[in-house]
Structures are given as C-alpha cells and as structure tokens.
C-alpha cells in the first residue's frame, strides 16, 4: 500500500498541477481555490504517507490516516456516481 501511495503522489507531481486541480474540481465538493490548494499539497502528503507506510514509522497513525483517506475516496466515488457525475 505504501508503494502505491508513493507512486500515486509521484505521478501527480510529474504532471502539471492544473490537471489534478481540474480533476478535483470535477467532483464539485470543494471550491476552486481549495482544489488548487489540494492540487499543490496533496501529492506531497501522498508521498509522505506512502514513505511512512513503507518504512514502518508511526505505523498505527499512518495506517489509520490511510484507512480514513481511502474511505473518503470511496465516499467521493459513491457521491459522484449517485450524483450522475
């Protein structure tokens, strides 16, 4: 799981942040200023979280944060599906 988060963050950092901001904005859950902020900061958070999982540092905290984050992602997908997006 840690490697997947490191890779996902790396892929987002390798592309222009505007693409990721547009993807976030498509969900229509946050305003555009928040989508831009998330597009700048979230990939770094993903990489950090992935590295914590791989290294085993703060494992309970990093596992709990990962679980909450994945639950949030599933909730967003359900919201988008039910909302017709």
C-alpha positions, 0 to 999 in steps of 0.5 A: 500500500505504501508503494502505491501511495508513493507512486500515486503522489509521484505521478501527480507531481510529474504532471502539471498541477492544473490537471489534478486541480481540474480533476478535483474540481470535477467532483464539485465538493470543494471550491476552486481555490481549495482544489488548487490548494489540494492540487499543490499539497496533496501529492506531497502528503501522498508521498509522505504517507506512502514513505511512512507506510513503507518504512514502518514509522508511526505505523498505527497513525499512518495506517489509520490516516490511510484507512480514513483517506481511502474511505473518503475516496470511496465516499467521493466515488459513491457521491459522484456516481449517485450524483450522475457525475 
